[in-house]
Amino acid sequence: MSEGDILLVASNLTAEVKSASGFNPSDRVLPVLSNALRAICDEAIENARRAERQTVMGRDVPRPERTVGPAAAPR
């Protein structure tokens, strides 16, 4: 797979964004999210490597802090 390939299914992303917010995602969001997903995968792979495994597991995937939405809003 090459660096520029899109890793997400556009129709699934559109359905999720619409369901969660009623918004429509821009076509330009797919490459940005694909690059973010690549970075997450790279970190998960490195975590599995440090654990001396050749299988990437759910526990290897970093959990980002929530930076948007009600939980992140200042009070």
C-alpha positions as CSV (number, residue, x, y, z in Angstrom):
1,M,0.0,0.0,0.0
2,S,1.4,3.4,-0.9
3,E,1.6,6.5,1.3
4,G,-1.1,8.3,-0.6
5,D,-3.7,5.5,-0.5
6,I,-6.9,6.2,1.4
7,L,-7.4,3.8,4.3
8,L,-11.0,4.6,5.1
9,V,-14.2,3.8,3.2
10,A,-15.8,7.2,2.3
11,S,-19.4,6.0,2.5
12,N,-18.8,4.6,6.0
13,L,-17.2,7.8,7.2
14,T,-20.0,9.9,5.7
15,A,-22.6,7.7,7.4
16,E,-20.8,8.1,10.8
17,V,-20.4,11.8,10.5
18,K,-24.0,12.3,9.5
19,S,-25.3,10.0,12.2
20,A,-23.2,11.7,14.9
21,S,-23.8,15.3,13.9
22,G,-25.9,15.7,10.8
23,F,-22.8,17.2,9.1
24,N,-21.2,16.2,5.8
25,P,-17.5,15.5,5.6
26,S,-15.4,17.2,3.0
27,D,-13.6,15.2,0.5
28,R,-10.4,16.7,1.9
29,V,-10.9,15.0,5.3
30,L,-10.2,11.5,4.0
31,P,-6.4,12.0,3.3
32,V,-6.0,13.7,6.7
33,L,-7.7,10.9,8.6
34,S,-5.8,8.3,6.6
35,N,-2.5,9.9,7.6
36,A,-3.7,10.1,11.2
37,L,-4.6,6.4,11.0
38,R,-1.2,5.6,9.6
39,A,0.5,7.3,12.6
40,I,-1.7,5.3,15.0
41,C,-0.8,2.1,13.2
42,D,2.9,2.9,13.3
43,E,2.7,3.5,17.1
44,A,0.7,0.3,17.6
45,I,3.3,-1.7,15.6
46,E,6.1,-0.2,17.7
47,N,4.2,-1.1,20.9
48,A,3.8,-4.7,19.7
49,R,7.5,-4.8,18.7
50,R,8.5,-3.6,22.2
51,A,6.4,-6.4,23.7
52,E,8.3,-8.8,21.4
53,R,5.1,-9.8,19.5
54,Q,4.5,-10.0,15.8
55,T,0.7,-9.5,16.3
56,V,-0.7,-6.0,16.8
57,M,-3.4,-6.2,19.4
58,G,-6.0,-3.8,20.6
59,R,-3.9,-3.0,23.7
60,D,-1.1,-1.7,21.4
61,V,-3.3,1.0,19.9
62,P,-2.8,4.4,21.6
63,R,-5.8,6.0,23.1
64,P,-5.8,9.7,22.3
65,E,-7.1,12.2,24.8
66,R,-10.4,13.6,23.8
67,T,-9.7,17.1,22.5
68,V,-13.1,18.2,21.3
69,G,-16.7,17.9,22.4
70,P,-18.4,18.5,25.7
71,A,-15.8,16.7,27.8
72,A,-13.1,19.1,26.6
73,A,-15.1,22.3,26.9
74,P,-13.8,24.8,29.4
75,R,-16.1,25.5,32.3
